[in-house]
């Protein structure tokens, strides 16, 4: 329970799932040749990066933060600071937080210099109007939208998520639970002997099917071409962006034509439209005849397409945005949680007991109310996210002067700290300890609230606060987080009920922090 030390972290892991042998789970490490390959690629680009960025700095000098202190100045010229950021961004943000906890500072990233604003100014930033603080503008730089064609701001999508998906979530959770149960039994191992599988691929596939049930509905959500796109679009987007980022910004419009990863992602839009056109036509025909439409995102899009002047291209692109924003992120979140369950099996029985007790109270139905009652499961999710945050900082773009007394150039990016805050003992006592019961006890009032929330129910996985921006903050908080949380809980509850696990075996202990691939062995319970 409390006192369990977090022994690892990882990125883009391969995990192996295994069917039941005496109900136990083992975790092992696999060497990943991709690490060496990507490391070589980055190092081989160093000379070009140094030369081109140095040239760019001479031709296009930029200092959006004026005289603000620069973190990482000890690394020398801008190209060296960029390389340091690309290799060690997390440690740089943690060091900067201890050094500039209450001070505005600058940090050099692959997208140029960014201004980092301390936590005490977050509420001021939150209160500013959209024309002054614009998250979408900052994301345009991150996702290289002028090259990749990604859309970062869509009122159509935001409306659909808030007015349809979130509003109707209580009605569709039962359907999701059934799909989760079916998919887990068909996609995860059922044999009575240990079987290794790629957990990223399997969880990604389960989520693609389950999410697809709501995004497009059956039978398309079972179609292999659709599943391939759903599982790989985000990864291919990331590969294209990484390939572009090793070049200075002024060269990227030219380099894109020689970057095969960019060509790959551009083909997705045409494929998505081709896949969806027959279904869109069918939905429009049903609507014209007055027949009820299914509860799917695509059906809601068709219903409101005229209102938002959305053509078939936008419908297809919006579906791709949903895939990009959801499946890969949730896959990584669940993968982290599965590793945490492997590392800290002490609470597994408590989790399973809670799930069974809640189901008994709700006639065996995985309803919205049942998921809310699973407070220990929620606590485990939040603690896992605290140790494995989806981002190091929260970003936006601002041209305005704030009470900090500093004015950023229009279009410059500003950030607020996130990962360092989740490790701040002022907000999270004994922050390096992985305590699955941390937020459960806080919500129960069994431990003092270090932050002093008016309501301890703010310690929920879906709740956004300035001390926990895992889903963003303010008006730019992720609108789909309620659906994401429900899907994650449904899948984890099903795995906990149907699989048992054994203590994780970590050869080398914390040294495994740097691995990109590992194994999890699951057994049928």
SULWO-V951290 format. One record per helix or strand of 3 or more residues. SS is the DSSP state (H for helix, E for strand). FROM is the first residue (numbers start at 1). TO is the last residue. If there is no record, write none. Layout:
ss:SS from:FROM to:TO
ss:SS from:FROM to:TO
This chain:
ss:E from:26 to:29
ss:H from:33 to:44
ss:H from:46 to:59
ss:E from:69 to:71
ss:H from:73 to:75
ss:H from:78 to:99
ss:E from:105 to:109
ss:E from:112 to:117
ss:H from:119 to:127
ss:H from:135 to:142
ss:H from:145 to:148
ss:H from:155 to:166
ss:H from:169 to:187
ss:H from:199 to:215
ss:H from:220 to:222
ss:H from:224 to:245
ss:H from:249 to:258
ss:H from:260 to:288
ss:H from:297 to:304
ss:H from:312 to:343
ss:H from:345 to:361
ss:H from:368 to:373
ss:H from:375 to:387
ss:E from:393 to:398
ss:E from:413 to:417
ss:H from:419 to:422
ss:H from:438 to:444
ss:H from:456 to:458
ss:H from:474 to:476
ss:H from:481 to:498
ss:H from:509 to:514
ss:E from:518 to:521
